[in-house]
Amino acid sequence: MAIEQIVSFLGWSTIVNMVILSVSAVLLLLFRQSIITIHSQLFNVEHKALNLLYVQYFAFYKVLIVFFNLVPYMILKVII
């Protein structure tokens, strides 16, 4: 696999993952109550604990996107 293909893959991977993160954040904002109800019944977690879990999920996912997609993409773009 050529370096240009890897750079292209990392760029598109970053975009796709940011779209997934954005869509899930918007869906959580729009349908918060119904999502909290479903998750609390499904996983047997209290409503108040779910808010913290959602914030942790978004933070962890964003860090993973930056660490595994965006940083390698930017480094390879600078090198090439």
C-alpha positions as CSV (number, residue, x, y, z in Angstrom):
1,M,0.0,0.0,0.0
2,A,1.4,3.4,-1.0
3,I,1.8,6.2,1.4
4,E,-0.7,8.3,-0.6
5,Q,-3.3,5.6,-0.1
6,I,-2.7,5.5,3.7
7,V,-3.0,9.3,3.9
8,S,-6.3,9.1,1.9
9,F,-7.6,6.3,4.1
10,L,-6.7,8.2,7.4
11,G,-8.4,11.3,6.0
12,W,-11.6,9.6,5.1
13,S,-11.5,7.6,8.3
14,T,-11.3,10.8,10.3
15,I,-14.2,12.3,8.4
16,V,-16.4,9.2,8.8
17,N,-15.6,8.9,12.5
18,M,-16.3,12.6,13.2
19,V,-19.7,12.3,11.3
20,I,-20.6,9.3,13.5
21,L,-19.6,11.2,16.6
22,S,-21.6,14.2,15.5
23,V,-24.7,12.3,14.5
24,S,-24.7,10.4,17.8
25,A,-24.4,13.6,19.8
26,V,-27.2,15.2,17.9
27,L,-29.4,12.2,18.3
28,L,-28.7,12.1,22.0
29,L,-29.6,15.8,22.3
30,L,-32.8,15.4,20.3
31,F,-34.1,12.2,21.8
32,R,-32.4,12.3,25.2
33,Q,-35.3,11.1,27.3
34,S,-36.3,8.2,25.2
35,I,-32.6,7.1,24.8
36,I,-32.0,7.4,28.6
37,T,-35.1,5.3,29.2
38,I,-34.1,2.6,26.8
39,H,-30.5,2.4,28.1
40,S,-31.5,2.4,31.7
41,Q,-33.9,-0.5,31.2
42,L,-31.5,-2.4,28.9
43,F,-28.4,-2.1,31.1
44,N,-30.0,-1.6,34.5
45,V,-28.3,1.7,35.1
46,E,-29.8,4.7,36.9
47,H,-30.8,7.8,34.9
48,K,-28.3,10.1,36.6
49,A,-25.4,7.7,36.0
50,L,-26.2,7.6,32.3
51,N,-25.4,11.3,31.8
52,L,-21.9,10.7,33.1
53,L,-21.5,7.6,30.9
54,Y,-22.6,9.5,27.8
55,V,-20.0,12.2,28.5
56,Q,-17.3,9.6,29.0
57,Y,-18.3,7.8,25.8
58,F,-18.1,11.0,23.7
59,A,-14.8,12.1,25.3
60,F,-13.2,8.6,24.9
61,Y,-14.4,8.3,21.3
62,K,-13.1,11.8,20.4
63,V,-9.7,11.0,21.9
64,L,-9.5,7.8,19.9
65,I,-10.3,9.6,16.7
66,V,-7.7,12.2,17.3
67,F,-5.0,9.7,18.4
68,F,-5.5,7.0,15.8
69,N,-6.8,9.0,12.8
70,L,-6.2,12.7,12.9
71,V,-2.6,12.8,14.3
72,P,-1.2,10.2,11.9
73,Y,-3.0,11.9,9.0
74,M,-1.5,15.3,9.9
75,I,2.0,13.9,10.4
76,L,1.9,12.0,7.1
77,K,0.6,15.2,5.3
78,V,3.5,17.2,6.7
79,I,6.0,14.5,5.6
80,I,4.7,14.2,2.1
